[in-house]
Each structure stands twice: as structure tokens, then as C-alpha cells.
Amino acid sequence: MVTESINRSGISAGLVRLLAIAIAATVANLYYAQPLLGSLAADFGVSQGSTGLVVTFAQAGYALGLVFLVPLRDIVRPRPLLVALTSLNAAAVAVSAAAPTLAVFAVVAAVVGIASVTVTMLVAHAATLADDDQRAGVIGTLLGGMLLGVLLARGFAGVEAGLLGWRTVYVVAAVLMTATAAMLYHRLPTSPSELSLSYPAQLRGVLHTIRVQPILRWRALNGGFAFGAFGCFWTTVTFLLADHYQLTQLQIGLFALLGAAGAASAILAGRSMATRPRRQRWPLAAVIGVLLVASFVPIYLGGTQMGWLIAGALLMDAALQALNTANQAMIYDLLPQARARVSTVYATAMFAGGAAGSALGAHAYQRHGWADATATAVTFAVAGFGAHCAGRRHERTRLADQPATTSGGMR
């Protein structure tokens, strides 16, 4: 067995690329079902409304994993934990391919959601392995992989299901996850746990971290609201493309691929953050927040002109990923020995924001159409910018007293 161990040179570029691929393959499992709900309904002989439970179960599983599994990364050895969860994910996806009923498929979707929290763990683990001058660039690359997984999953599932059937999608996904588990087993560094705590103490530590880290609270709110705007757009744009532009399911899936250009911007943003002094990160994040809000001007105009819609989607995806890179570059410096706590808080806020944005956006579109859906998304983006501004006082304090703040909040 060939493994890499932690050393002073930080994390290698090759390992970062492999982790980005692992994250993309894993997060895609949460999104394959979305363009397949019609096919699932026909195959299982149920209504399309019933197949919506699949998405709900996957989201519920992911939420449970964020709260109860992600904190484990600090208190157990990371490599066995990540390999075990990825192997569980591979097995669950394989069962999905052979599911005889919708009930079985939905239960397995919840297991997939639980096991997919390795995405968050891998980002936190890579941030720990990276040197200080690498960290922001590494985070940007991994977030780029996450975005690719989210955006490519829908397009891949639509094309593959159209050619070979929806079960083939999950067969391919199971193969990918098995390969991912093997890669993590052979390539992840061997390292001890970060903290010597019991599991209940670690969960209490997460709550304590929320209380004593105001920067984390505001960054989490900022990221959550921003992801709410993202979720609102990508949920409702499918309605617009089908209703107004009369696109097929396959064409809608291909439209999602346009957003993959945002993944490249996330990598570039990470590299930019890596070379910026900490004092410049807050104002740079403010500029990105303004761009996120501004992106909904062309998105609104895209209600009648496809060119504007494409331009707005590209700008929004780029701004969101750059903002997440900026946020995580800042928060992972707060508690170097307990980054899973930080990940739990931030990822939970993002998940909640995305779910709220999707739900409220769909409701707004059904009531008043594209204009109302866009207004809902803008509201999320503006609220996120407000959270960014509200946290400025605490970030100034931390910059003035870096050593004291970095070590604070540990129990």
C-alpha cells in the first residue's frame, strides 16, 4: 500500500487534484435524481409528486450527517473514517441501481446523503494538511471540484438516462465511488486525530464554537444566504427554461453545464486569496458580494433573452464560488486544531440556506413567475452582504490580536 504522510511541505498538487475529483464524484450523488424524477415515476408506477420524496430523503440524510458525522473528523483518525464513509456511499449507490421500489430507493437516498458529508470532511482535512500559504488555493480548487460535481451531475444524468436508462446512471456512479474509496485508501496521508475528546464532548464543542466565534457566525450566515440565492436560481431556472424557452429535459441539463465555468473561477479565486494578506480578504469578499447581487440584473433580463440569462448565470456561479473560497480561507484559520467544528457550522448554514432558497424560489415562481423568483434570490444575496458587513467589527479585532483569537474558543 502506498500512502502519503504529513510533512512540512504541505499538501502536494497531485493530491489536491485527486481530492477535487473525489469531491466532485461524491457530491454528484446528491443531484443525479433531480432530472430523473419523471423516469423514476414511470418505472416505479407512482406520481411525480411521490418521487420528490427522494430529494427530501437525500437532503435529510445529508443534514443528519453534517450535524452528527462531520465532527468525528477531529476526534478519530481521518483516513479510516473517510474511506469507510466513501465505501458506504459506493454500496448505497449500487443498491440504488437495483432498487425494486420507490420506498427502497428513497431510504437508500437518505444513506447516500449521510455518507456524502465526506465532501465537507475532505475540504477540512485538506485545509489541515495545507501550509498557511497554500490553504486558500487548495480550498478554491476543492470548491471548484464541488461545483463541477453539482453542475455536471444533472447534465450527465439526463444524457445517460436518455441513452441507456436511469439505472445505468447509478451503476456508473457506484463504479466511480468504488474507485474513489480505493484512491482515498491509497493516497490519503496517515495522521492522528486532532483532538482527544469523547463524541458528546465534541458535539458540545461545536455549540461552544458557535457561541465564542462571532466571525464564524457571520461568515456562516454570509455563505448560507449566498447559497440560498444559488439554490433559488438553479431551482427556478429549470421552470423558466421549460415554460418560456420550451427546452427539453436534455437541453435543460446541458444548460446547467454552462455554470461549470464557475468552477474555474473558484480555482483562480483561491489562488488570488492565497497571495493576499489577511487584511485584504474582507474588502475583496465585499467586492465579490456586490458582484453576486449585481449578477441578478442580467438574470432578471434573462426572463426574455437567453443571452442575458447565460451571462448572469456565469457571473453568479463565479461570484458564489469566489465568495465561498474567501469565507473558508478566513474561517479555517480560526481553530486550526478543530476544523471539523468549523466545517460543521459553515456547511450546515450553507445547506439550510440552499434548501430555503430552493423552496422559497419555487413558491415565488409558481405565484408570480420569473420576476418574483429573481426578487427572492436577490433578497438572499442582499441578506448575505448584510451579514458580511455585520462581521467587520469582529474581523478587525481579530486582525489586531491575531494570536489570541486564533487559539480562542477551544475546549
N, C-alpha and C positions, 0 to 999 in steps of 0.2 A: 504493500500500500504506500502511495506517495502522498505525503501531506506537507503543507507549508506551516511553519511555526512563526510566531510573532517575533519580530526583531525591530531594531531601531530604524530600519529603513522604511518603516510604514507598510503600506499595502501595495502590491505590485499592480501595474496597469492591466496585466493579463487577468488577474483575479477579479479586478473591478469589472472588467468586461463580462466575465463569466457570471458574476453575481447579477449584473444588469439583465443578462439573458434569463437567469433563474427567476428573477423578479417578474419579468415580462411573461414568462410561461405560467407562473403561478397566478398572477393577478388576472390573466385572461380567463381562467376557470370560472371566475365570478361573473363574466359577461357573455359567455358563449350562448346561454339560454335566451338572452333578450331578443335576438332576431329570430329565434326558433319557436316562439310560443305558439304560433299558428300550426306549425308542423307537429308539435307535441300534442296539441289539442286533437288534431286529426288522427294521429297514431293511437292515442290512448282513449279516444272516443269521449272526450269531455269538452266543456265550453272553454273558449279562450280566457274568460274571466277566471276559471279554475286554475289554468296554467300560471296565472300571475302569482299563485302561492309559491311557485318555485323560486321566483326572485325574492319574495318575502322571507322564505326559509333560509336562503343563502345569506341575505343581509342580517338576519337574526343570528345565524351561526357566526358570522364574522364579528358582530358586535360582542357576542359572548367571548370569542377568542381574544379580542382586543383587551377586554377587562380582566379575564382570568388566566390567559396563557402568556401574553406578551411580557408581563412582569417576571415570568420564570427565567427570562434570558439573563437577568442579573444574578440569579442565585443558583443556577445549575450550569454545568459545562455547556457552552453554546453549540458545539458541533453535533454531539449526540441528539440534542433537542431538535435542532433544525433538520437533521437527517430523518429523525423519527416522524416529525410532522409532515415533511415532504413525501415520505413513503406512504403515510396515511392518506395524503391527498391523492397520490397516484392510484391507490387502491379504490378510493371513493369514486374517482372519475371513471375508472374501469367499470365499477358497478353501475354507474350512470348509463354507460353504453348498452348495458344488458337489462336495464330496469324494465320489469314486466308491467308495472302500473305507475300512474302518476304519483300515488302516495309514496311508493318506494323511491321514485325519482326525487320527490320533494325532501324526504328525510335525508337522502344521500347529499342533496344540495346543501343542507344545513351542515353536514360533516365537512364538505368541501369548503364552506365558508369558515368554519372553525380552523381548519388546517391551513387556510390561505393567509393567516396572520403572520406566517413566516416572511411575508413581504416587509412588514414593519420591523420584524426582528432582524432581517438581513441588513436593512438600512442602518439600524442602530449598531449592529455588530461591525459593519464596515466603518462606521464613524469612529468606533473604538480602536480598530486596527490602524486607521489612518493617522499620519502625523498631523500636527496642527496646520501646517501649510498645505496639506493635501485635502483636508476634510471637506471643505466646501466643494471642491471639484469632484470628489468622489460622490458626495451626495447628489450633485447635479447630474452626474452620469447615471446613478441608480434611479433617480426620479424620471430621467429620460426613458429608461427601460420600463418603468411602471406605466408611463403614458403610452408607450408603444403597445404594451400588453392590453391596456384598456381599449385603445382605438383600433388595433388590428384584430382583436377578438371578434368584434361584431362583423367586420368585413369577411374574415376567414370563415366564420360560422355560416354566414349567408351563402357564400360561394360553395363551400364544401357540402352543405346540406342540399343545395340545389343540384349538385352533380351526383352525389353518392348517398344522400340521406343523412338525417341528423345524427344517427348513432355513430356514423363514421367520424364526426367531429370529436366525440368523446373517446373513441379508440385512439385517434391521433394524439389527443390531449393526454391520455394515460401513458402513451409511449414517451411523450415529452417530459412528463413528470417523473417517470421512472429514470430517465436519463439525467434529469435534474438532481434527483436524490443521489444517484451514483456520483455525479460531479461534486456535490457538496461533501460527500463522504471522503472522496479522494483529495479534494483541493482546499477545503476549509482548514485554516490553522487550528492546531490543538491549543486550547487555552483554558485556564481555570475559570471558575465563577468569579464575578466581580465583587459580590457581597456574601458574607457568611450570615445569612438570616433564614428564619423559618418562612414558609409561604405566607401564613397570616401576617407576620411582621412586614413582609414585603408589600402586601396589599395595603396595610396601614401606611406604609411608607409612600405609596402612590398618593394617597389622600393628603398626607403631610406635605408632599412636594407641591401639590396644588395650592395649599394654604400659604406656603412660605416663598414661593417663586412667582411673583407678580409678572415678571417678564414672560414666563411660560404661559400664564393665564391669558395675557393679551395676545401673544403670538398664536396660541391655540384658537382663540376667537377669530383672529385675523384669517388664519388658514381655514377654519371651519366656514366662515361666511364666504370666502373666496370660492371654496369648493361647492358651496351651495349655489353660487352663480353658475359654475361649471355644470353641475347636475341639472339645474333648471334649463340651461340651454340645450344640452345634449338629449334631454328627455323630450322637450317640446319641438326641437327642430325636426325630429322624425315625423311628427304630425304635420308640420308645415310642408315638408318635402313630399309627403303622400297626398295631402289635401290640395295644396296650391300648385305645386310643381308636377304632381301626378307621377312621381318616381316609383319604380318597383322596389320590392324589398331588397333585391340585389343591388340596385342603384343607390339606395339609401345606405347600405353597408359600405359601398365604395366611397360615398361622400365622407363617411367617418374617417377614411384613410387619409383625407386631406389634413386632418388635425395632427397626423403623425409628424408633420414638420415641426410642431411644437416641442417634440422630444429633442430635436437637435438644439433648439434654443435653450432647453433646460441644461444641456451639457455645456453650452457656451456660457450661460449664466453662472454655472458652478465654477467654471474656470475664472470668470471675472471676479466672483466673490473671493476666490482663493488668493487673489493678488491684491485685494482691497484691505486696508486697515479696518479694524473693527469699528472705528468711529465713522466710517463711510457707509457701513452696511444699512443703518437706519434710513438715511436720506435716499440711498439707492432703492431700498424697498418702498419708500414713499413714491418715487417716480414710477416704479412698477405698478403700484396700486392705482395710481392715476391712469396709467395705460389700460389696466384691467377695466376700470369704469368706462373709459373712452371707447373701448372695443365694442360696446353695445350700441354705439351710434351706427356704425355700418351694419351691425347685426339687425337693428331695427329696420334699416333701409332694405335689408335682405328679404324682408317680407314680400317685396315685389320685384327685386332684382337679384338674381343669383350671384352676380359678381360681388356685390356688397356683402352678401351672406358669407361667401368664401373668405373674403378679406377679413371680416370681423371674426370668424371662427379661428383663423390662423393667429390673429393678434391676441384673442382671448386665451387660446391654449398656450401661446408663448408667454404671456403675462402671468398666467396662473402657475406654470411650472417654474418660471423665474422667481415668483413670489415664494413658492414652497421651498425652493433652494435657499433663498435668503433667510426664511424663517428657521429652517432646520440647521443652517450654518450657525445661527445665533443660539438656538436652544440647546444644541448638543454640547456647547461649551459650559452650560450651567452646572451640570452634575456629571463629570467625566466617569465616575465610578458607578453610576446608576442611570445609564442612558435608556434602559428599558422603561423606567418610570416616566421619563420624558416622552418616549415614544408612545406609551400608553395614553398619556394625556392628549398629546397632539393628534395622534391618529384617531382617537375616539371623537375628538372635536371635528376633525375632517369628515369622518363617516357620518356623524349626526348632521353636519351641515349639508353634505351631499344628499342624504336621504330627505331632509326637509326641503331642499331646493327642488328635487325631482317631484315630490308630492305637491308642493305649492305651485310649481310651474305647470304641472299637468292640469291642476284645478283651474288656474288662471286661463290657460289656453282654451279649455272646454267652455269657460264662461264668456270670454271676450276676445279670444283669438290671439294672434301673434303679438299685437301691441301690448296686451296685458301681460303676456308671458315675458316679454322683454323688460317691461317695467318691474316685474317681480325679480328678475335676475339682476337688474341694476340696483334694486334695493339691497340685495345681498352684498353686492360688490361695494356699495357705499358704506354699509354697516361694517364691512371688513376694514375699509380705510379708516373709519372712525376708531376701531379697536387698535389699529396701528398707531394712530395719533395719541390715543389714551395711554399707551405704554411708553411713550417717550421719556417721561419723568424717571421711571424706574431704570430705563436703559442708560440714561445719563448718570444716575447714581452708581450703577454697576461699573461703568467705564472709569468713574472717578476712584473706585475702590475695588479693582479687579480681583485681587487675591481673596479678599474677604467674601465677596459674592460668589466666587467660583466654588468655594468649599462649603458654603452655607446650605442649609436645608437637609443635611444628611442625618439619618438615624439608623 
